[in-house]
């Protein structure tokens, strides 16, 4: 995603992953809090259910002291994988993406993320491309 009104460079490409072994609200990803940081773009949010029973997942975005519901009790079928995002999810500096399973030891979550900065940093994973 390119925002033409502000300078931005891809600082890194990463994935965040978690095996939801319990029903705790679990941090999946925290956007960097750097003065050169612009945003993170979550382009994919996959949930895999390795159980023979359907389950549900709740996804929230924490921004400061505010909590925003992204998905509430979204069903994931037995022995299946579901892409939750149909469009990019933009995260600002310091925002936190959390996930919570209704049942432990069934769901695995993987997010594909681009981290953007205001300045070109030569230590970027993409510097040699």
Rosetta blueprint (number, residue, H / E / L):
1 X L
2 X L
3 X L
4 X L
5 X L
6 X L
7 X L
8 X L
9 X E
10 X E
11 X E
12 X E
13 X E
14 X E
15 X E
16 X E
17 X E
18 X E
19 X E
20 X E
21 X L
22 X L
23 X L
24 X L
25 X L
26 X E
27 X E
28 X E
29 X E
30 X E
31 X L
32 X L
33 X L
34 X L
35 X L
36 X L
37 X E
38 X E
39 X E
40 X E
41 X E
42 X E
43 X E
44 X E
45 X E
46 X E
47 X E
48 X E
49 X E
50 X L
51 X L
52 X L
53 X L
54 X L
55 X E
56 X E
57 X E
58 X E
59 X E
60 X E
61 X E
62 X E
63 X E
64 X L
65 X L
66 X E
67 X E
68 X E
69 X E
70 X E
71 X E
72 X E
73 X E
74 X E
75 X E
76 X E
77 X L
78 X L
79 X L
80 X E
81 X E
82 X E
83 X E
84 X L
85 X L
86 X L
87 X L
88 X L
89 X E
90 X E
91 X E
92 X L
93 X L
94 X L
95 X L
96 X E
97 X E
98 X E
99 X E
100 X E
101 X E
102 X L
103 X L
104 X L
105 X L
106 X L
107 X E
108 X E
109 X E
110 X E
111 X E
112 X E
113 X E
114 X E
115 X E
116 X E
117 X E
118 X L
119 X L
120 X L
121 X L
122 X L
123 X L
124 X L
125 X L
126 X L
127 X L
128 X L
129 X L
